[in-house]
Amino acid sequence: VRLLDSAVADAHAGGIRGRLCIGVPEEVGQEVLTALVSGISRAHPRVDLTVRCGISSGFPEAVARGELDAAICDVEEPAPGLPVLRTVARFWVAASGHDVMGRDPLPVALFDRACAWRDLAVEALEAAGRPYRVVYTSESVAGILASVRSGLAVALMGEIGMAKGIERVGGLPAVPRSHLVLMRREGLDAETGAAVEAASRAAFRPTAA
Protein backbone atom coordinates (compact mmCIF):
# COMPACT_ATOMS: atom_id res chain seq x y z
CA VAL A 1 0.00 0.00 0.00
CA ARG A 2 2.80 2.42 0.86
CA LEU A 3 4.54 1.68 -2.43
CA LEU A 4 1.29 2.30 -4.26
CA ASP A 5 0.70 5.57 -2.40
CA SER A 6 4.25 6.67 -3.21
CA ALA A 7 3.79 5.83 -6.88
CA VAL A 8 0.53 7.78 -7.01
CA ALA A 9 2.15 10.77 -5.29
CA ASP A 10 5.05 10.70 -7.76
CA ALA A 11 2.63 10.61 -10.67
CA HIS A 12 0.72 13.60 -9.36
CA ALA A 13 3.93 15.52 -8.61
CA GLY A 14 5.07 15.23 -12.22
CA GLY A 15 7.90 17.30 -13.69
CA ILE A 16 11.59 16.59 -13.55
CA ARG A 17 13.23 14.91 -10.58
CA GLY A 18 16.61 14.11 -9.11
CA ARG A 19 19.61 16.30 -8.40
CA LEU A 20 19.89 19.63 -10.23
CA CYS A 21 22.83 22.00 -9.72
CA ILE A 22 22.69 25.46 -11.26
CA GLY A 23 24.93 28.53 -11.12
CA VAL A 24 23.46 31.99 -10.59
CA PRO A 25 25.47 35.26 -10.58
CA GLU A 26 25.17 37.00 -7.25
CA GLU A 27 24.56 40.35 -8.94
CA VAL A 28 21.09 39.31 -10.10
CA GLY A 29 19.86 40.00 -6.58
CA GLN A 30 17.66 38.26 -4.06
CA GLU A 31 14.36 38.88 -5.85
CA VAL A 32 15.44 37.21 -9.08
CA LEU A 33 17.14 34.36 -7.21
CA THR A 34 14.04 33.79 -5.08
CA ALA A 35 11.80 33.81 -8.15
CA LEU A 36 14.07 31.30 -9.89
CA VAL A 37 14.26 28.90 -6.95
CA SER A 38 10.55 29.09 -6.20
CA GLY A 39 9.68 28.66 -9.87
CA ILE A 40 11.69 25.45 -10.14
CA SER A 41 10.56 24.04 -6.81
CA ARG A 42 6.87 24.74 -7.41
CA ALA A 43 6.82 23.31 -10.92
CA HIS A 44 9.15 20.40 -10.12
CA PRO A 45 8.74 19.42 -6.44
CA ARG A 46 10.73 16.19 -6.88
CA VAL A 47 13.95 18.05 -7.71
CA ASP A 48 16.81 18.22 -5.21
CA LEU A 49 18.10 21.70 -6.04
CA THR A 50 21.60 23.05 -5.41
CA VAL A 51 22.40 26.66 -6.31
CA ARG A 52 25.91 28.05 -6.58
CA CYS A 53 25.99 31.84 -6.28
CA GLY A 54 29.03 33.91 -7.13
CA ILE A 55 30.94 35.59 -9.93
CA SER A 56 29.86 33.91 -13.15
CA SER A 57 33.27 34.03 -14.86
CA GLY A 58 33.98 30.50 -13.59
CA PHE A 59 30.59 29.07 -14.50
CA PRO A 60 31.32 28.12 -18.13
CA GLU A 61 34.21 25.87 -17.07
CA ALA A 62 32.10 24.36 -14.29
CA VAL A 63 29.36 23.57 -16.82
CA ALA A 64 31.91 22.05 -19.21
CA ARG A 65 33.30 19.85 -16.41
CA GLY A 66 29.81 18.72 -15.44
CA GLU A 67 29.99 20.36 -12.00
CA LEU A 68 26.96 22.48 -12.91
CA ASP A 69 23.99 21.24 -14.89
CA ALA A 70 23.20 24.74 -16.04
CA ALA A 71 24.32 28.27 -15.27
CA ILE A 72 23.32 31.85 -15.90
CA CYS A 73 26.46 33.54 -17.21
CA ASP A 74 27.32 37.17 -17.84
CA VAL A 75 28.99 37.50 -21.26
CA GLU A 76 30.07 40.30 -23.56
CA GLU A 77 28.62 38.69 -26.70
CA PRO A 78 26.20 35.75 -26.59
CA ALA A 79 27.28 32.73 -28.61
CA PRO A 80 24.84 31.48 -31.27
CA GLY A 81 22.16 29.24 -29.82
CA LEU A 82 22.49 30.38 -26.21
CA PRO A 83 19.25 31.72 -24.72
CA VAL A 84 19.62 35.39 -23.75
CA LEU A 85 17.72 36.00 -20.52
CA ARG A 86 18.45 39.70 -20.20
CA THR A 87 20.65 42.45 -21.61
CA VAL A 88 22.16 44.51 -18.81
CA ALA A 89 23.13 48.18 -18.95
CA ARG A 90 26.36 48.98 -17.10
CA PHE A 91 27.25 52.30 -15.56
CA TRP A 92 29.42 53.93 -12.93
CA VAL A 93 27.97 54.29 -9.46
CA ALA A 94 28.87 56.11 -6.24
CA ALA A 95 27.36 56.56 -2.80
CA SER A 96 24.52 59.03 -2.50
CA GLY A 97 25.59 62.13 -0.60
CA HIS A 98 29.34 61.59 -1.06
CA ASP A 99 31.53 63.73 -3.33
CA VAL A 100 33.64 60.85 -4.60
CA MET A 101 33.70 62.26 -8.12
CA GLY A 102 35.50 65.39 -6.90
CA ARG A 103 38.57 63.45 -5.82
CA ASP A 104 41.71 63.31 -7.92
CA PRO A 105 42.84 60.72 -8.75
CA LEU A 106 39.44 59.04 -8.86
CA PRO A 107 39.15 56.27 -6.23
CA VAL A 108 37.95 53.06 -7.87
CA ALA A 109 36.79 49.68 -6.56
CA LEU A 110 37.48 46.66 -8.78
CA PHE A 111 37.00 42.92 -8.70
CA ASP A 112 40.20 41.24 -7.57
CA ARG A 113 40.10 38.47 -10.16
CA ALA A 114 40.46 38.47 -13.92
CA CYS A 115 37.06 39.23 -15.44
CA ALA A 116 35.58 41.33 -18.21
CA TRP A 117 34.12 43.85 -15.78
CA ARG A 118 37.50 44.63 -14.25
CA ASP A 119 39.17 44.86 -17.66
CA LEU A 120 36.44 47.09 -19.09
CA ALA A 121 36.58 49.50 -16.16
CA VAL A 122 40.34 49.89 -16.40
CA GLU A 123 40.35 50.16 -20.20
CA ALA A 124 37.58 52.75 -20.20
CA LEU A 125 39.28 54.98 -17.64
CA GLU A 126 42.66 54.75 -19.33
CA ALA A 127 41.20 55.40 -22.79
CA ALA A 128 39.44 58.50 -21.45
CA GLY A 129 42.63 59.71 -19.79
CA ARG A 130 40.96 59.88 -16.38
CA PRO A 131 43.49 59.56 -13.54
CA TYR A 132 42.39 56.89 -11.09
CA ARG A 133 43.63 54.87 -8.14
CA VAL A 134 42.46 51.39 -7.17
CA VAL A 135 41.64 51.80 -3.48
CA TYR A 136 39.64 48.63 -2.95
CA THR A 137 39.30 45.15 -4.45
CA SER A 138 36.93 42.28 -3.72
CA GLU A 139 35.99 38.97 -5.29
CA SER A 140 32.27 39.56 -4.70
CA VAL A 141 29.57 41.98 -5.78
CA ALA A 142 28.61 42.42 -2.12
CA GLY A 143 32.16 43.49 -1.36
CA ILE A 144 32.21 46.02 -4.19
CA LEU A 145 28.84 47.41 -3.12
CA ALA A 146 30.08 47.82 0.45
CA SER A 147 32.99 49.97 -0.70
CA VAL A 148 30.73 52.12 -2.86
CA ARG A 149 28.04 52.62 -0.22
CA SER A 150 30.68 53.63 2.32
CA GLY A 151 31.77 56.50 0.06
CA LEU A 152 35.20 54.99 -0.44
CA ALA A 153 35.13 54.58 -4.23
CA VAL A 154 33.19 54.49 -7.47
CA ALA A 155 32.62 51.22 -9.31
CA LEU A 156 31.25 49.82 -12.54
CA MET A 157 27.96 48.03 -11.87
CA GLY A 158 25.04 46.59 -13.79
CA GLU A 159 21.53 47.98 -13.59
CA ILE A 160 20.32 44.88 -11.76
CA GLY A 161 23.11 45.25 -9.21
CA MET A 162 21.90 48.63 -7.99
CA ALA A 163 21.16 48.89 -4.29
CA LYS A 164 19.83 51.41 -1.83
CA GLY A 165 22.30 54.17 -1.03
CA ILE A 166 24.08 54.23 -4.39
CA GLU A 167 23.36 56.19 -7.54
CA ARG A 168 24.50 56.46 -11.11
CA VAL A 169 27.16 59.11 -11.76
CA GLY A 170 28.04 60.94 -14.97
CA GLY A 171 31.29 62.26 -16.31
CA LEU A 172 32.89 58.84 -16.76
CA PRO A 173 33.31 56.82 -19.98
CA ALA A 174 30.40 54.70 -21.17
CA VAL A 175 30.78 50.92 -21.16
CA PRO A 176 28.86 48.52 -23.46
CA ARG A 177 25.99 46.41 -22.19
CA SER A 178 26.50 42.80 -21.13
CA HIS A 179 24.24 39.80 -21.64
CA LEU A 180 22.97 37.15 -19.23
CA VAL A 181 22.76 33.83 -21.05
CA LEU A 182 21.83 30.31 -20.01
CA MET A 183 24.46 27.61 -20.49
CA ARG A 184 23.75 23.87 -20.11
CA ARG A 185 26.12 20.98 -19.66
CA GLU A 186 26.54 18.52 -22.48
CA GLY A 187 24.20 15.58 -22.04
CA LEU A 188 21.60 17.42 -19.95
CA ASP A 189 18.24 15.99 -20.96
CA ALA A 190 15.91 18.22 -22.95
CA GLU A 191 13.14 18.23 -20.35
CA THR A 192 15.43 19.43 -17.57
CA GLY A 193 17.04 22.04 -19.81
CA ALA A 194 13.65 23.36 -20.85
CA ALA A 195 12.49 23.49 -17.23
CA VAL A 196 15.52 25.53 -16.13
CA GLU A 197 15.15 27.89 -19.09
CA ALA A 198 11.45 28.44 -18.42
CA ALA A 199 12.07 29.21 -14.74
CA SER A 200 15.01 31.49 -15.59
CA ARG A 201 13.03 33.49 -18.14
CA ALA A 202 10.14 33.87 -15.71
CA ALA A 203 12.48 35.04 -12.94
CA PHE A 204 13.83 37.87 -15.09
CA ARG A 205 10.43 39.20 -16.15
CA PRO A 206 9.68 42.67 -14.71
CA THR A 207 6.89 41.27 -12.54
CA ALA A 208 9.35 38.81 -10.95
CA ALA A 209 12.47 40.96 -10.68
ABEGO torsion letter per residue (X at the ends): XAAAAAAAAAAAAEEBBEBBBBBBBAAAEAAAAAAAAAAAAAABAABBBBBBBEBAAAAAAAAAAGABABBBBBBABBBBGBBBABBBBBBBBBBBGBBAAABOBBBBBBBABBBAAAAAAAAAAAAAGBBBBBABBBABAAAAAAAAAAGABBBBBBAAABBBGBBBBBGBBBBBBBBBBBBBBBGBBAAAAAAAAAAAAAAABAAAX
